[in-house]
Amino acid sequence: MSMFSLEGKVAVITGSSRGIGRATAERMAEAGARVVVSSRKAPACEAVAEGIREAGGEAIVIPCNISSKEALQNLVDQTTAELGPIDILVCNAASNPVYGPMKDVDDDAFDKIMQNNVRSTFWLANMTAPSMAARGGGAIIVISSVAGLQGNTGIGVYGISKAADFQLVRNLAVEWGKKNIRANCIAPGLIKTDFAKALWENPQALARVERVTPLGRIGVPDEIAGAAVFLASDAAAYMTGQSIIIDGGSTISDLF
């Protein structure tokens, strides 16, 4: 298991009070990382951190609103002050305030999606990469989505933002690769989280996904967290600029 060890590493996971972010924080702590649990509301984060500590891991809470550049910089600065420089950055927090055709998305909703899903990740990666480079490397992981690979009628603008994530990690990979910083994406399919509840609580939508997915079901957060641990570890030391699709096979299926 040494290839997958994160012992002594400092990991920041945004949006980690629930869902994929929470599972990632918990699994990275199990692998030995000292984790920062971060989302907008401190009490929700503290519940996750307490669970990690009770299981023998190390975790602190730093609340952060990813739409604020100042809050993101504070996340980096406070992490460095309390735990040391960041070795692993997981950009998981995202927004999708609308569901429906793009023609019905107003400018404010469009701006919020692009701000929180693209620009905040751009900011946070740029804040973190220089210190990683100074210490000889690090890992940046962006949680994207299969929505960035397919056209769709319900979450089109969200899909645009997630397609941008793929290009963002490619750019980070080529800009920082010589400094041993690796940047990769994970693109989940439909996962049973609060964030995706509008989809999996809809019987028709759920039935369709289950029908076209070779594994015949939707995913759970731990099935994404394992890939995040892999990408952060030495097991992925020669992998950068890539996107791992974890969707039960739905994007390669000919089922309908």
ABEGO torsion letter per residue (X at the ends): XAAABABGBBBBBBGAABEAAAAAAAAAAAAGBBBBBBBABAAAAAAAAAAAAAAGBBBBBBBBBAABAAAAAAAAAAAAAAAEBBABBBBABBBBABBEBAAABBAAAAAAAAAAAAAAAAAAAAAAAAAAAAAGEEBBBBBBBAAAABBBAABAAAAAAAAAAAAAAAAAAAAAAAAGBBBBBBBBBBBBBAAAAAAAABAAAAAAAAAABAAGBBBBAAAAAAAAAAAABAAAAABBGBBBBBAGGAAABABX
